Amino acid sequence: MKALMISADNFEDSELLVPYYRLKEAGVEVAVTSLSRGAIKGKPDRNGHRILGS
């Protein structure tokens, strides 16, 4: 099974990465894309926690 996740720059880490890793754990091949060119960057959640380093 395959999934395509669409995100934008300045996403909250958990909004993208938690579903991403859950799908990967379930054996789904996941691709992430954006409407803008280049890399997109996340931000900490409202409590200031980061899932990945900045």
Distance bins in CASP14 RR format, pairs under 12 A and 6 or more apart:
PFRMAT RR
TARGET T0000
AUTHOR 0000-0000-0000
RMODE 2
METHOD distances of the structure
MODEL  1
1 23 0 0 0 0 1 0 0 0 0 0 0
1 24 0 0 0 0 0 1 0 0 0 0 0
1 26 0 0 0 0 1 0 0 0 0 0 0
1 27 1 0 0 1 0 0 0 0 0 0 0
1 28 1 0 1 0 0 0 0 0 0 0 0
1 29 1 0 0 1 0 0 0 0 0 0 0
1 30 0 0 0 0 1 0 0 0 0 0 0
2 23 0 0 0 0 1 0 0 0 0 0 0
2 24 0 0 0 0 0 1 0 0 0 0 0
2 26 0 0 0 0 0 1 0 0 0 0 0
2 27 0 0 0 0 0 1 0 0 0 0 0
2 28 1 0 0 1 0 0 0 0 0 0 0
2 29 1 0 1 0 0 0 0 0 0 0 0
2 30 1 0 0 1 0 0 0 0 0 0 0
2 31 1 0 0 1 0 0 0 0 0 0 0
3 19 0 0 0 0 1 0 0 0 0 0 0
3 20 0 0 0 0 1 0 0 0 0 0 0
3 22 0 0 0 0 0 1 0 0 0 0 0
3 23 1 0 1 0 0 0 0 0 0 0 0
3 24 0 0 0 0 1 0 0 0 0 0 0
3 26 0 0 0 0 1 0 0 0 0 0 0
3 27 0 0 0 0 1 0 0 0 0 0 0
3 28 1 0 1 0 0 0 0 0 0 0 0
3 29 1 0 0 1 0 0 0 0 0 0 0
3 30 1 0 1 0 0 0 0 0 0 0 0
3 31 1 0 0 1 0 0 0 0 0 0 0
3 32 0 0 0 0 1 0 0 0 0 0 0
3 33 0 0 0 0 0 1 0 0 0 0 0
4 20 0 0 0 0 0 1 0 0 0 0 0
4 23 0 0 0 0 0 1 0 0 0 0 0
4 28 0 0 0 0 0 1 0 0 0 0 0
4 29 0 0 0 0 1 0 0 0 0 0 0
4 30 1 0 0 1 0 0 0 0 0 0 0
4 31 1 0 1 0 0 0 0 0 0 0 0
4 32 1 0 0 1 0 0 0 0 0 0 0
4 33 1 0 0 1 0 0 0 0 0 0 0
4 34 0 0 0 0 0 1 0 0 0 0 0
5 11 0 0 0 0 0 1 0 0 0 0 0
5 15 0 0 0 0 0 1 0 0 0 0 0
5 16 1 0 0 1 0 0 0 0 0 0 0
5 17 0 0 0 0 1 0 0 0 0 0 0
5 18 0 0 0 0 0 1 0 0 0 0 0
5 19 1 0 0 1 0 0 0 0 0 0 0
5 20 1 0 0 1 0 0 0 0 0 0 0
5 21 0 0 0 0 0 1 0 0 0 0 0
5 22 0 0 0 0 0 1 0 0 0 0 0
5 23 0 0 0 0 1 0 0 0 0 0 0
5 24 0 0 0 0 0 1 0 0 0 0 0
5 28 0 0 0 0 0 1 0 0 0 0 0
5 29 0 0 0 0 0 1 0 0 0 0 0
5 30 1 0 0 1 0 0 0 0 0 0 0
5 31 1 0 0 1 0 0 0 0 0 0 0
5 32 1 0 1 0 0 0 0 0 0 0 0
5 33 1 0 0 1 0 0 0 0 0 0 0
5 34 0 0 0 0 1 0 0 0 0 0 0
5 40 0 0 0 0 0 1 0 0 0 0 0
6 15 0 0 0 0 0 1 0 0 0 0 0
6 16 0 0 0 0 1 0 0 0 0 0 0
6 19 0 0 0 0 0 1 0 0 0 0 0
6 20 0 0 0 0 0 1 0 0 0 0 0
6 30 0 0 0 0 0 1 0 0 0 0 0
6 31 0 0 0 0 1 0 0 0 0 0 0
6 32 1 0 0 1 0 0 0 0 0 0 0
6 33 1 0 1 0 0 0 0 0 0 0 0
6 34 1 0 0 1 0 0 0 0 0 0 0
6 35 1 0 0 1 0 0 0 0 0 0 0
6 36 0 0 0 0 0 1 0 0 0 0 0
6 40 0 0 0 0 0 1 0 0 0 0 0
7 13 0 0 0 0 0 1 0 0 0 0 0
7 15 1 0 0 1 0 0 0 0 0 0 0
7 16 1 0 1 0 0 0 0 0 0 0 0
7 17 0 0 0 0 1 0 0 0 0 0 0
7 19 0 0 0 0 0 1 0 0 0 0 0
7 20 0 0 0 0 1 0 0 0 0 0 0
7 30 0 0 0 0 0 1 0 0 0 0 0
7 31 0 0 0 0 0 1 0 0 0 0 0
7 32 1 0 0 1 0 0 0 0 0 0 0
7 33 1 0 0 1 0 0 0 0 0 0 0
7 34 1 0 1 0 0 0 0 0 0 0 0
7 35 0 0 0 0 1 0 0 0 0 0 0
7 36 0 0 0 0 1 0 0 0 0 0 0
7 39 0 0 0 0 0 1 0 0 0 0 0
7 40 1 0 1 0 0 0 0 0 0 0 0
7 41 0 0 0 0 0 1 0 0 0 0 0
7 42 0 0 0 0 1 0 0 0 0 0 0
7 43 0 0 0 0 0 1 0 0 0 0 0
8 15 0 0 0 0 0 1 0 0 0 0 0
8 16 0 0 0 0 1 0 0 0 0 0 0
8 32 0 0 0 0 0 1 0 0 0 0 0
8 33 0 0 0 0 0 1 0 0 0 0 0
8 34 1 0 0 1 0 0 0 0 0 0 0
8 35 1 0 0 1 0 0 0 0 0 0 0
8 36 1 0 0 1 0 0 0 0 0 0 0
8 38 0 0 0 0 0 1 0 0 0 0 0
8 40 1 0 0 1 0 0 0 0 0 0 0
8 41 0 0 0 0 0 1 0 0 0 0 0
8 42 0 0 0 0 1 0 0 0 0 0 0
8 43 0 0 0 0 0 1 0 0 0 0 0
9 16 0 0 0 0 0 1 0 0 0 0 0
9 34 1 0 0 1 0 0 0 0 0 0 0
9 35 0 0 0 0 1 0 0 0 0 0 0
9 36 1 0 0 1 0 0 0 0 0 0 0
9 37 0 0 0 0 0 1 0 0 0 0 0
9 38 0 0 0 0 1 0 0 0 0 0 0
9 39 0 0 0 0 1 0 0 0 0 0 0
9 40 1 0 1 0 0 0 0 0 0 0 0
9 41 1 0 0 1 0 0 0 0 0 0 0
9 42 1 0 0 1 0 0 0 0 0 0 0
9 43 0 0 0 0 1 0 0 0 0 0 0
10 16 0 0 0 0 0 1 0 0 0 0 0
10 34 0 0 0 0 0 1 0 0 0 0 0
10 36 0 0 0 0 0 1 0 0 0 0 0
10 40 1 0 0 1 0 0 0 0 0 0 0
10 41 1 0 0 1 0 0 0 0 0 0 0
10 42 1 0 0 1 0 0 0 0 0 0 0
10 43 1 0 1 0 0 0 0 0 0 0 0
10 44 0 0 0 0 0 1 0 0 0 0 0
11 17 0 0 0 0 1 0 0 0 0 0 0
11 18 0 0 0 0 0 1 0 0 0 0 0
11 19 0 0 0 0 0 1 0 0 0 0 0
11 20 0 0 0 0 0 1 0 0 0 0 0
11 32 0 0 0 0 1 0 0 0 0 0 0
11 34 0 0 0 0 1 0 0 0 0 0 0
11 36 0 0 0 0 0 1 0 0 0 0 0
11 39 0 0 0 0 0 1 0 0 0 0 0
11 40 1 0 0 1 0 0 0 0 0 0 0
11 41 0 0 0 0 1 0 0 0 0 0 0
11 42 1 0 1 0 0 0 0 0 0 0 0
11 43 1 0 0 1 0 0 0 0 0 0 0
11 44 0 0 0 0 0 1 0 0 0 0 0
11 45 0 0 0 0 0 1 0 0 0 0 0
11 51 0 0 0 0 0 1 0 0 0 0 0
11 52 0 0 0 0 0 1 0 0 0 0 0
12 18 0 0 0 0 1 0 0 0 0 0 0
12 19 0 0 0 0 0 1 0 0 0 0 0
12 41 0 0 0 0 0 1 0 0 0 0 0
12 42 1 0 0 1 0 0 0 0 0 0 0
12 43 1 0 0 1 0 0 0 0 0 0 0
12 44 1 0 0 1 0 0 0 0 0 0 0
12 45 1 0 1 0 0 0 0 0 0 0 0
12 46 1 0 0 1 0 0 0 0 0 0 0
12 47 0 0 0 0 0 1 0 0 0 0 0
12 48 0 0 0 0 1 0 0 0 0 0 0
12 49 0 0 0 0 1 0 0 0 0 0 0
12 50 0 0 0 0 0 1 0 0 0 0 0
12 51 0 0 0 0 1 0 0 0 0 0 0
13 19 0 0 0 0 0 1 0 0 0 0 0
13 20 0 0 0 0 0 1 0 0 0 0 0
13 21 0 0 0 0 0 1 0 0 0 0 0
13 40 0 0 0 0 0 1 0 0 0 0 0
13 41 0 0 0 0 1 0 0 0 0 0 0
13 42 1 0 1 0 0 0 0 0 0 0 0
13 43 1 0 0 1 0 0 0 0 0 0 0
13 44 1 0 0 1 0 0 0 0 0 0 0
13 45 1 0 0 1 0 0 0 0 0 0 0
13 46 0 0 0 0 0 1 0 0 0 0 0
13 47 0 0 0 0 0 1 0 0 0 0 0
13 48 0 0 0 0 1 0 0 0 0 0 0
13 49 1 0 0 1 0 0 0 0 0 0 0
13 50 1 0 1 0 0 0 0 0 0 0 0
13 51 1 0 1 0 0 0 0 0 0 0 0
13 52 1 0 0 1 0 0 0 0 0 0 0
13 53 0 0 0 0 1 0 0 0 0 0 0
13 54 0 0 0 0 1 0 0 0 0 0 0
14 20 0 0 0 0 0 1 0 0 0 0 0
14 21 0 0 0 0 0 1 0 0 0 0 0
14 22 0 0 0 0 0 1 0 0 0 0 0
14 42 0 0 0 0 1 0 0 0 0 0 0
14 43 0 0 0 0 0 1 0 0 0 0 0
14 44 0 0 0 0 1 0 0 0 0 0 0
14 45 1 0 1 0 0 0 0 0 0 0 0
14 46 0 0 0 0 1 0 0 0 0 0 0
14 47 0 0 0 0 1 0 0 0 0 0 0
14 48 0 0 0 0 0 1 0 0 0 0 0
14 49 0 0 0 0 1 0 0 0 0 0 0
14 50 0 0 0 0 1 0 0 0 0 0 0
14 51 1 0 0 1 0 0 0 0 0 0 0
14 52 0 0 0 0 0 1 0 0 0 0 0
15 32 0 0 0 0 0 1 0 0 0 0 0
15 40 0 0 0 0 0 1 0 0 0 0 0
15 42 0 0 0 0 1 0 0 0 0 0 0
15 43 0 0 0 0 1 0 0 0 0 0 0
15 44 0 0 0 0 0 1 0 0 0 0 0
15 45 0 0 0 0 1 0 0 0 0 0 0
15 46 0 0 0 0 0 1 0 0 0 0 0
15 51 0 0 0 0 1 0 0 0 0 0 0
16 22 0 0 0 0 0 1 0 0 0 0 0
16 23 0 0 0 0 0 1 0 0 0 0 0
16 30 0 0 0 0 0 1 0 0 0 0 0
16 32 1 0 0 1 0 0 0 0 0 0 0
16 33 0 0 0 0 0 1 0 0 0 0 0
16 34 0 0 0 0 0 1 0 0 0 0 0
16 40 0 0 0 0 1 0 0 0 0 0 0
16 41 0 0 0 0 0 1 0 0 0 0 0
16 42 1 0 0 1 0 0 0 0 0 0 0
16 43 0 0 0 0 0 1 0 0 0 0 0
16 45 0 0 0 0 0 1 0 0 0 0 0
16 51 0 0 0 0 1 0 0 0 0 0 0
16 52 0 0 0 0 0 1 0 0 0 0 0
17 23 0 0 0 0 0 1 0 0 0 0 0
17 24 0 0 0 0 0 1 0 0 0 0 0
17 30 0 0 0 0 0 1 0 0 0 0 0
17 32 0 0 0 0 1 0 0 0 0 0 0
17 40 0 0 0 0 0 1 0 0 0 0 0
17 42 0 0 0 0 1 0 0 0 0 0 0
17 43 0 0 0 0 0 1 0 0 0 0 0
17 44 0 0 0 0 0 1 0 0 0 0 0
17 45 0 0 0 0 0 1 0 0 0 0 0
17 49 0 0 0 0 0 1 0 0 0 0 0
17 50 0 0 0 0 1 0 0 0 0 0 0
17 51 1 0 1 0 0 0 0 0 0 0 0
17 52 1 0 0 1 0 0 0 0 0 0 0
17 53 0 0 0 0 0 1 0 0 0 0 0
18 24 0 0 0 0 0 1 0 0 0 0 0
18 25 0 0 0 0 0 1 0 0 0 0 0
18 45 0 0 0 0 0 1 0 0 0 0 0
18 49 0 0 0 0 0 1 0 0 0 0 0
18 51 1 0 0 1 0 0 0 0 0 0 0
18 52 0 0 0 0 0 1 0 0 0 0 0
19 25 0 0 0 0 0 1 0 0 0 0 0
19 26 0 0 0 0 0 1 0 0 0 0 0
19 28 0 0 0 0 0 1 0 0 0 0 0
19 30 0 0 0 0 1 0 0 0 0 0 0
19 32 0 0 0 0 0 1 0 0 0 0 0
19 51 0 0 0 0 0 1 0 0 0 0 0
20 26 0 0 0 0 0 1 0 0 0 0 0
20 27 0 0 0 0 0 1 0 0 0 0 0
20 28 0 0 0 0 1 0 0 0 0 0 0
20 29 0 0 0 0 0 1 0 0 0 0 0
20 30 1 0 1 0 0 0 0 0 0 0 0
20 31 0 0 0 0 1 0 0 0 0 0 0
20 32 1 0 0 1 0 0 0 0 0 0 0
20 51 0 0 0 0 1 0 0 0 0 0 0
20 52 0 0 0 0 0 1 0 0 0 0 0
21 27 0 0 0 0 0 1 0 0 0 0 0
21 28 0 0 0 0 0 1 0 0 0 0 0
21 30 0 0 0 0 1 0 0 0 0 0 0
21 32 0 0 0 0 0 1 0 0 0 0 0
21 51 0 0 0 0 1 0 0 0 0 0 0
21 52 0 0 0 0 0 1 0 0 0 0 0
22 28 0 0 0 0 1 0 0 0 0 0 0
22 30 0 0 0 0 1 0 0 0 0 0 0
23 29 0 0 0 0 1 0 0 0 0 0 0
23 30 1 0 1 0 0 0 0 0 0 0 0
23 31 0 0 0 0 0 1 0 0 0 0 0
23 32 0 0 0 0 0 1 0 0 0 0 0
24 30 1 0 1 0 0 0 0 0 0 0 0
24 31 0 0 0 0 0 1 0 0 0 0 0
24 32 0 0 0 0 0 1 0 0 0 0 0
32 38 0 0 0 0 0 1 0 0 0 0 0
32 39 0 0 0 0 0 1 0 0 0 0 0
32 40 0 0 0 0 1 0 0 0 0 0 0
32 42 0 0 0 0 0 1 0 0 0 0 0
33 39 0 0 0 0 0 1 0 0 0 0 0
33 40 0 0 0 0 1 0 0 0 0 0 0
34 40 1 0 1 0 0 0 0 0 0 0 0
34 41 0 0 0 0 0 1 0 0 0 0 0
34 42 0 0 0 0 0 1 0 0 0 0 0
41 50 0 0 0 0 0 1 0 0 0 0 0
41 52 0 0 0 0 0 1 0 0 0 0 0
41 53 0 0 0 0 0 1 0 0 0 0 0
41 54 0 0 0 0 1 0 0 0 0 0 0
42 50 0 0 0 0 1 0 0 0 0 0 0
42 51 0 0 0 0 1 0 0 0 0 0 0
42 52 0 0 0 0 1 0 0 0 0 0 0
42 53 0 0 0 0 1 0 0 0 0 0 0
42 54 0 0 0 0 1 0 0 0 0 0 0
43 49 0 0 0 0 0 1 0 0 0 0 0
43 50 0 0 0 0 1 0 0 0 0 0 0
43 51 0 0 0 0 0 1 0 0 0 0 0
43 52 0 0 0 0 0 1 0 0 0 0 0
43 53 0 0 0 0 0 1 0 0 0 0 0
43 54 0 0 0 0 1 0 0 0 0 0 0
44 50 1 0 1 0 0 0 0 0 0 0 0
44 51 0 0 0 0 1 0 0 0 0 0 0
44 52 0 0 0 0 0 1 0 0 0 0 0
44 53 0 0 0 0 1 0 0 0 0 0 0
44 54 0 0 0 0 1 0 0 0 0 0 0
45 51 0 0 0 0 1 0 0 0 0 0 0
45 52 0 0 0 0 0 1 0 0 0 0 0
48 54 0 0 0 0 0 1 0 0 0 0 0
END
